[in-house]
């Protein structure tokens, strides 16, 4: 078990329509919570070998494996941790072992 010292609210961008019927982003909706560890990883050379979403992700959130969360692939996901919002850049189940999940994040604002 990974455990953790922070709780992250997993937020999904809600979709609505304006008066013309055009899809517009709505207020994010909380879909679940995860407990894990938030770490600042910018400057670590080891992450530069990955794809572009990881290269611009200075934070990583490590949590226990959750099948529902691991299956989330859509754009518009964010984590809110301690009042701060982070854009989800990549959800990774390292080597497909289903032991823990590494979520690469980009800070976007908040307290």
Secondary structure, DSSP 8 states (H G I E B T S, - for coil): ----SEEEEEEE--EEE-TTS-EEE---EEEEEEEEEEEE-TT-GGGGGS-HHHHT--EEEEEE--HHHHT---S-EEEEETTEEEEEEEEE-GGG-SSEEEEEEEEEEE-
